Amino acid sequence: MTDALTPPKIYQSWSTDSRRWKQYQPRAGDIVIGTYPKCGTTWMQRIVDLLVFQSAEARPIVAVSPWIDMRFRDPIEQVLERLEQQQHRRFMKSHLPFDGLPLYDEVRYIHVARDGRDACMSYFNHCSGYTEIAYQGFDRASADMGGPAPRCPSDVRTFWKNWLTKGIQPGVEDGFPTLSFFDLENTYWAERQRANLLLVHYADLKADLAAEMRRIAEFLGIESRSEIWPDLVQAASFAGMKSQGPQLLPAADVVFDGGTERFLYKGTNGRWRDEIPLEDLAIYEEKVKRRFTPGLARWIEGGRQAAGDPRTSAA
């Protein structure tokens, strides 16, 4: 196994700490799923789970696919000990920018992007559902963040404006109450031609789940028997995941009011059209023009259907 190719940047929020990756010992074939929150992370974890195990059985996602940079639950030593004991092909979750991860040639990286407007709406639903137990966990684990975790505002418009105009660290202009969506997406886009990185888009998964799953399976070098393929695709659908929610996410009711019903909410796009006024939508549009290249802007808004293959995009 080669050493990490570049020294990772340090990123911290009330929920994440990139320094937890320092003790990670990779295995050839490991898979890292890196996303911004609410851009299809759990969906991709379930897809990879189905491909790795070749079974539609419901397995607890947190147990089979640990979130290494999560700072508010288990000590990193315990997380890595459980990871080391896994005998199946390992796949992990991260909410870090690509330059916050240790990069190894022998590890496969999958990034899922989503229209930022949809990500923000889904993130509001996510944050507004946190239980007080969840917030207490954030507070205990994040003494170096300068204070307790900010509680979610009651209205989506305030959340939207904060997310687009406030950062949590000096020099960062957006992303509150976590890391910057715009910074994170730029780091993955800049490395889109890397052979061991696959860019996937939420809109493409919704448009043709089976085709995207085949694309992911090919990237991972996994072949599925034709007789079980329909069951795997069905299990990866939103309806399939929702029906198995309590088995996939058995601890969700501790973290979220409404448990899995809240976490696996709607899985839809475009809700911002009815809930965000035009003057607030303009803040997002201005930021896209300023922070994204034209190619990245097309990719973030519409995926491969709108922008083509990211690997061949010139800008």
Secondary structure, 3 states (H helix, E strand, C coil): CCCCCCCCCCCECCCEEHHHHHHCCCCCCCEEEEECCCCCHHHHHHHHHHHHHCCCCCCCHHHHCCECCECCCCCHHHHHHHHHHCCCCCEEEECCCHHHCCCCCCCEEEEEECCHHHHHHHHHHHHHCECHHHHHHHHHHCHHHCCCCCCCCCCHHHHHHHHHHCCCCCCCCCCCCCCCHHHHHHHHHHCCCCCCEEEEEHHHHHHCHHHHHHHHHHHHCCCCCCCCHHHHHHHHCHHHHHHCHHHHCCCHHHHECCHHHHHCCCCCCCCHHHHCCHHHHHHHHHHHHHHCCHHHHHHHHHHHHHHCCHHHCCC
